[in-house]
Amino acid sequence: MRKAEETARPATRAAVVLPWQRTPGSDTTRAADARLEEAVGLAASIGLEIVFQTVYTLRSRRPATLLGPGQLDQLTDIAHDEQIGVVIVDARLSPVQQRNLEKALGCKVMDRTGLILEIFGARAATREGVLQVELAHLEYQRSRLVRLWTHLERQRGGFGFLGGPGETQIEADKRMIGERIVKLKKELEQVRRTRGLHRDARKRVPFPVIALVGYTNAGKSTLFNRLTGADVHAKDQLFATLDPTMRSIRLPSGRQVILSDTVGFISELPTELVAAFRATLEEVAEADVILHVRDAAHPDTGAQKADVLTVLDDMARDGMIDAQWPERTIEVLNKADLLGGAGNVPHRKGEIVISALDGEGLPDLLEALDAYMTRTMVEAIIHVPMTEGSALAWLYEHGEVLERVEGETGLELRVRLFQPDHARFWRQFPDLRVEQPAVEA
């Protein structure tokens, strides 16, 4: 016990600094206090001890240090007095700015991108997640190599003074990082092909896929657990879930669907991660329904919604998701329990208010999913001969039989099918007569 106490390392003391520039005229501008709170939550989620936090209002962004001279002097004194080991700057720093701040403060400096990468690196559990995080880390670090090891220069060719300086350490590092990136991309491509095969297998089943998306810590994993009875890690913590998880559930009508829990979105998501986590985002692209889960109790819920929609719009612009994704999206306002119940949550038509923690509103959500599934299904009248027992069994298994009329030579079924099932049935039983039901005037 004593050995464990002696070897346990104390948490690194950290300061969180938010450089803030007001952008008037924007309805979705994130309040400085809410943004600072998010940054503190990100830092605390990897075990840092936050001993100082502040917002520094910037008149202009200084190319050398980002912060102004007075702000930098104050932060230097605080870092020394509080024995701070790392300063988190909640902004994107250039390599020069990061290096200059580290020299001035005398401690490690990490920007927003580096912090998010650290969190992802600590949380990734699957082989795919680990590869994606390592790739993002290397692409981020490649631009931040500095000339620190000139004494390790290699001499190539010649003798004595004839060879001259050969490959420097920084050049060797860049070469090794480049080679590793190429290898990782090949391994990830293999993982994506495997995921594609799994996705094709699900399409052959097939069951509709419902993807949970939303800002980090909106309660997606809690909702996932509540609906599926699973035990996916759910915690009041930013980025508690990284790797996508899928489970099947049954809707009130008896339809079986697949629910997918995905990684949370965040403002200013590093471009390295947007690219590296493409395979994870493909689960959203392939979904039949998108549940956009929002934290209704968060003071910045409007800005968080805008951040999620921006990422999805960017995916549509890059061809990763179809442009019609808003038509199959249902807004879910979560955490009603923090506001005193669903009746106290303002919402618009089509939005569903729930509390994933205590289950309030979940029946309404499931009914809405059922109603959406019904709208996207097609009706058909199918004549099934008595000899086609397999076709009859297939329709009852994959469709919703609305009406059954028995005749002398067989059955006439009025069924409702998903569009892929309708096409599959026609291919599997091409000799059967399929009609569209007459539209009532």
C-alpha positions in Angstrom: 0.0 0.0 0.0 2.8 2.4 1.0 4.7 1.6 -2.3 1.6 2.3 -4.3 1.2 5.7 -2.5 4.9 6.5 -3.1 4.8 5.7 -6.8 1.5 7.4 -7.5 2.3 10.6 -9.4 0.4 13.7 -8.4 -1.8 15.3 -11.1 0.0 17.8 -13.3 -0.9 21.4 -12.3 -2.4 23.3 -15.3 -3.6 26.7 -16.3 -6.4 27.1 -18.9 -6.3 30.4 -20.9 -9.0 31.5 -23.4 -7.8 34.1 -25.9 -11.1 35.8 -26.8 -12.1 38.1 -29.6 -15.7 39.4 -29.7 -17.5 38.8 -33.0 -20.6 41.0 -32.7 -23.6 40.4 -35.0 -23.6 36.6 -34.7 -26.5 34.8 -33.0 -24.4 31.6 -32.5 -21.3 33.3 -30.9 -20.2 31.2 -28.0 -20.2 33.1 -24.7 -16.7 33.4 -23.3 -17.6 31.9 -19.9 -19.2 28.9 -21.6 -16.3 28.4 -23.9 -13.8 28.6 -21.0 -15.9 26.1 -19.0 -15.7 23.7 -21.9 -11.9 24.1 -22.2 -11.6 23.5 -18.4 -13.7 20.3 -18.8 -11.5 19.1 -21.7 -8.4 19.6 -19.6 -9.8 18.0 -16.5 -11.0 15.0 -18.5 -7.4 13.8 -18.9 -6.5 14.2 -15.3 -5.0 17.7 -15.2 -5.4 19.7 -12.0 -6.7 23.1 -13.0 -5.2 25.7 -10.6 -5.8 28.8 -12.8 -8.3 29.8 -15.5 -9.0 33.0 -17.2 -10.2 34.8 -20.3 -7.8 37.1 -22.1 -9.6 39.6 -24.3 -7.5 40.3 -27.5 -7.4 43.5 -29.4 -5.4 41.8 -32.1 -3.7 38.4 -32.5 0.1 38.9 -32.1 2.0 36.7 -34.7 4.8 35.8 -32.2 2.9 34.9 -29.0 -0.9 35.5 -29.7 -1.2 37.1 -26.3 -0.3 40.7 -25.6 2.9 41.6 -23.6 1.1 42.5 -20.4 -1.0 39.3 -20.6 2.1 37.2 -21.2 4.0 38.8 -18.3 1.0 38.1 -15.9 0.7 34.5 -17.1 4.5 34.0 -16.7 4.3 35.1 -13.1 1.3 32.9 -12.4 3.0 29.9 -14.0 6.0 30.4 -11.8 4.2 31.1 -8.6 1.7 28.2 -9.0 4.3 25.8 -10.2 2.2 25.1 -13.3 3.4 22.2 -15.5 1.3 22.8 -18.6 -0.6 25.8 -20.0 -3.7 25.0 -22.1 -4.4 27.8 -24.7 -7.9 27.3 -26.0 -7.0 28.4 -29.5 -5.1 27.1 -32.5 -1.5 28.1 -32.1 1.1 28.2 -34.9 4.3 26.3 -34.3 6.1 29.6 -33.8 3.6 30.8 -31.2 3.7 27.6 -29.3 7.5 27.6 -29.2 7.7 31.2 -28.1 5.1 30.7 -25.4 7.0 27.7 -24.0 10.2 29.7 -23.8 8.5 32.6 -22.1 6.5 30.6 -19.6 9.1 27.9 -18.9 6.6 25.1 -19.2 4.8 22.9 -21.7 2.1 24.7 -23.8 -0.7 22.9 -25.5 -3.3 24.4 -27.9 -6.9 23.3 -28.4 -6.0 20.9 -31.2 -3.2 19.2 -29.2 -5.5 18.9 -26.1 -8.3 17.2 -28.1 -5.7 14.9 -29.7 -4.4 14.0 -26.2 -8.0 13.1 -25.1 -8.6 11.0 -28.2 -5.3 9.2 -27.6 -6.2 8.4 -24.0 -9.7 7.1 -24.9 -9.4 5.2 -28.2 -10.1 1.6 -27.4 -10.5 -0.3 -30.7 -7.7 -1.0 -33.2 -9.3 1.5 -35.6 -9.5 4.2 -33.0 -5.9 3.8 -32.0 -4.7 4.0 -35.7 -6.8 7.1 -36.3 -5.5 8.9 -33.3 -1.9 8.0 -34.1 -2.3 9.3 -37.6 -3.8 12.5 -36.4 -1.1 13.0 -33.9 1.7 12.5 -36.4 0.1 14.9 -38.9 -0.1 17.5 -36.2 3.4 16.9 -34.9 5.0 17.0 -38.3 4.6 20.8 -38.6 5.9 21.3 -35.1 9.3 19.7 -35.2 12.0 22.1 -34.2 15.8 22.0 -34.7 16.9 20.8 -31.2 19.4 18.0 -31.9 22.0 19.4 -34.3 24.6 17.4 -32.5 23.0 14.3 -33.9 23.6 15.2 -37.5 24.6 12.2 -39.7 27.7 12.3 -41.8 27.2 10.6 -45.2 30.0 10.0 -47.7 33.6 11.0 -47.7 36.2 11.2 -44.9 37.3 13.8 -42.5 35.9 17.2 -43.6 34.9 16.1 -47.1 31.5 14.8 -46.2 30.0 17.8 -44.6 26.7 17.8 -42.6 24.5 15.1 -43.9 20.9 14.3 -42.8 20.1 16.4 -39.7 18.0 15.0 -36.9 14.9 17.1 -37.8 15.1 15.8 -41.4 15.4 12.2 -40.1 12.4 12.8 -37.8 10.3 14.2 -40.6 11.3 11.2 -42.8 10.4 8.7 -40.1 7.1 10.4 -39.4 6.3 10.5 -43.2 7.0 6.8 -43.5 4.8 6.0 -40.5 2.0 8.1 -41.8 2.0 6.2 -45.1 2.0 2.9 -43.2 -0.9 4.0 -41.0 -3.0 5.1 -44.0 -2.6 1.7 -45.6 -3.6 0.0 -42.3 -6.6 2.3 -41.9 -7.7 1.6 -45.5 -7.8 -2.1 -44.7 -9.9 -1.3 -41.6 -12.3 0.8 -43.7 -12.6 -2.0 -46.2 -13.5 -4.4 -43.4 -16.1 -1.9 -42.0 -17.5 -1.6 -45.5 -18.0 -5.4 -45.6 -19.7 -5.3 -42.3 -21.9 -2.4 -43.5 -22.8 -4.4 -46.7 -23.7 -7.4 -44.5 -26.0 -5.2 -42.5 -27.7 -4.0 -45.7 -28.3 -7.6 -46.7 -30.1 -8.3 -43.4 -31.3 -5.5 -43.6 -32.3 -3.4 -40.6 -32.6 0.4 -40.7 -29.7 2.2 -39.0 -30.4 5.0 -36.6 -27.3 7.1 -35.7 -27.0 9.2 -32.6 -25.0 12.4 -33.2 -24.5 15.6 -31.2 -22.2 17.7 -29.3 -19.9 16.0 -26.8 -21.5 15.4 -23.4 -25.0 15.8 -24.8 -26.0 12.5 -23.3 -25.8 10.2 -26.4 -24.3 7.2 -24.6 -26.8 7.5 -21.8 -29.7 7.5 -24.3 -28.0 4.6 -26.1 -27.9 2.6 -22.9 -31.4 3.5 -21.9 -32.8 2.3 -25.3 -30.7 -0.8 -25.8 -30.0 -2.0 -22.2 -26.3 -1.9 -23.1 -23.5 -0.8 -20.8 -21.6 1.6 -23.0 -19.3 3.9 -21.0 -21.5 6.9 -20.2 -20.1 9.7 -18.0 -20.6 13.4 -17.4 -17.4 14.0 -19.3 -16.3 15.4 -22.6 -15.5 12.7 -25.2 -16.4 9.8 -22.9 -17.2 7.8 -26.0 -14.9 7.6 -29.0 -15.5 4.3 -30.9 -18.8 3.7 -32.5 -21.0 1.1 -30.9 -24.1 -0.6 -32.5 -27.0 -2.5 -30.9 -30.3 -3.7 -32.2 -33.6 -2.5 -30.6 -37.3 -3.1 -31.3 -39.7 -0.2 -31.9 -43.2 -0.2 -30.5 -44.5 -1.6 -33.8 -42.2 -4.6 -33.5 -39.8 -3.3 -36.2 -36.2 -4.1 -35.5 -33.6 -1.3 -36.1 -29.9 -0.8 -35.3 -28.9 2.0 -33.1 -25.4 3.5 -33.5 -23.6 5.6 -30.9 -20.9 7.8 -32.4 -18.2 10.2 -31.3 -19.3 13.6 -30.0 -18.8 16.7 -32.1 -17.1 19.8 -30.8 -16.4 23.4 -31.9 -13.3 23.9 -34.0 -12.8 20.1 -34.4 -9.2 19.7 -35.6 -8.9 19.2 -39.3 -6.6 16.3 -38.7 -9.3 14.5 -36.7 -12.1 15.2 -39.3 -10.0 13.4 -41.9 -8.7 10.7 -39.5 -12.1 9.8 -38.2 -13.7 9.6 -41.6 -14.6 5.9 -41.1 -16.4 6.8 -37.8 -18.4 9.5 -39.6 -19.3 7.0 -42.3 -21.7 5.4 -39.8 -23.7 8.7 -39.8 -23.5 8.9 -43.6 -25.0 5.4 -44.0 -27.8 5.9 -41.4 -31.4 5.8 -42.4 -32.3 8.2 -39.5 -30.1 10.7 -37.7 -31.0 11.5 -34.1 -29.4 14.9 -33.3 -29.2 14.8 -29.5 -28.8 18.2 -27.8 -28.2 19.2 -24.2 -31.3 21.4 -23.7 -30.0 22.5 -20.2 -26.7 23.9 -21.5 -26.6 27.7 -21.7 -24.9 27.5 -25.1 -27.1 24.8 -26.7 -27.8 27.0 -29.7 -24.1 27.4 -30.5 -23.5 23.7 -30.0 -26.3 22.9 -32.4 -24.7 25.2 -35.0 -21.3 23.4 -34.5 -22.9 20.0 -35.2 -24.8 21.2 -38.3 -21.6 22.8 -39.6 -19.7 19.5 -39.5 -22.6 17.7 -41.2 -22.8 20.4 -43.8 -19.1 20.1 -44.5 -19.5 16.3 -44.8 -22.2 16.9 -47.4 -20.0 19.4 -49.3 -17.2 16.8 -49.3 -19.5 14.1 -50.6 -19.3 12.0 -47.3 -23.0 12.3 -46.7 -25.9 13.1 -49.1 -27.3 16.6 -49.2 -30.7 15.4 -48.1 -29.5 14.5 -44.6 -31.7 17.2 -42.8 -34.8 15.4 -44.2 -34.0 12.3 -42.1 -32.9 14.1 -39.0 -34.9 14.2 -35.8 -33.9 16.8 -33.1 -33.9 15.4 -29.6 -33.7 17.8 -26.6 -32.1 15.9 -23.8 -31.5 16.5 -20.1 -35.0 17.8 -19.4 -34.5 16.5 -15.8 -32.1 19.4 -15.2 -34.8 21.9 -16.2 -37.5 20.5 -14.0 -39.1 18.2 -16.6 -40.1 18.1 -20.2 -42.9 20.6 -19.7 -40.3 23.3 -18.9 -38.2 22.9 -22.0 -39.1 25.2 -24.9 -39.1 23.4 -28.2 -40.4 23.7 -31.8 -42.7 21.4 -33.7 -40.9 18.2 -34.6 -38.4 18.4 -31.7 -38.8 15.8 -29.0 -38.0 16.5 -25.4 -36.6 13.7 -23.3 -34.5 12.8 -20.3 -32.3 9.9 -21.1 -31.4 9.7 -17.4 -34.9 9.0 -16.0 -36.6 7.9 -19.2 -39.1 10.8 -19.6 -40.1 11.3 -23.2 -38.6 8.1 -24.5 -42.0 6.6 -25.5 -42.6 9.8 -27.6 -39.2 9.3 -29.2 -39.8 5.7 -30.1 -43.2 6.6 -31.5 -41.6 9.3 -33.6 -39.1 6.8 -35.0 -41.9 4.4 -35.8 -43.8 7.1 -37.6 -40.8 8.1 -39.6 -40.2 4.5 -40.6 -43.8 4.2 -41.7 -43.5 7.3 -43.9 -40.4 6.0 -45.6 -41.9 2.6 -46.4 -43.7 1.7 -49.6 -46.9 -0.2 -49.9 -47.5 -3.0 -52.4 -50.2 -5.6 -53.2 -48.5 -9.0 -53.7 -50.2 -12.1 -55.1 -48.7 -15.2 -53.4 -49.6 -18.6 -54.8 -50.2 -21.4 -52.3 -47.0 -23.1 -53.5 -44.9 -20.1 -52.5 -44.6 -20.6 -48.8 -41.1 -19.2 -48.7 -42.3 -15.9 -50.2 -45.1 -15.7 -47.6 -42.7 -16.3 -44.8 -40.3 -13.7 -46.2 -43.0 -11.0 -46.3 -44.1 -11.6 -42.7 -40.5 -11.5 -41.6 -39.3 -8.4 -43.4 -42.5 -6.4 -44.0 -45.7 -5.2 -42.3 -48.7 -7.1 -43.5 -51.7 -4.7 -43.5 -54.3 -6.8 -45.2 -54.6 -10.5 -46.2 -57.3 -11.8 -48.6 -57.4 -15.6 -49.3 -58.4 -16.7 -52.8 -58.8 -20.0 -54.5 -55.3 -20.1 -55.9 -53.4 -18.2 -53.3 -53.2 -15.1 -51.1 -53.4 -11.4 -51.9 -51.3 -9.4 -49.4 -51.3 -5.7 -48.9 -47.8 -5.1 -47.3 -45.6 -2.2 -46.3 -41.9 -2.6 -47.0 -38.8 -0.5 -46.8 -37.6 0.5 -50.3 -34.5 -1.8 -50.2 -36.7 -4.8 -49.1 -39.2 -4.0 -51.8 -36.3 -4.3 -54.4 -34.9 -7.4 -52.8 -38.3 -9.2 -52.8 -38.8 -8.5 -56.5 -35.3 -9.8 -57.3 -35.7 -12.9 -55.1 -39.2 -13.7 -56.3 -39.4 -12.3 -59.9 -42.3 -14.5 -61.0 -44.8 -13.1 -58.4 -47.1 -10.3 -59.3 -46.5 -7.1 -57.5 -48.9 -4.1 -57.8 -49.0 -0.6 -56.3 -52.2 0.0 -54.3 -54.6 2.4 -55.7 -54.3 5.9 -54.3 -57.5 7.1 -52.6 -58.9 10.4 -53.9 
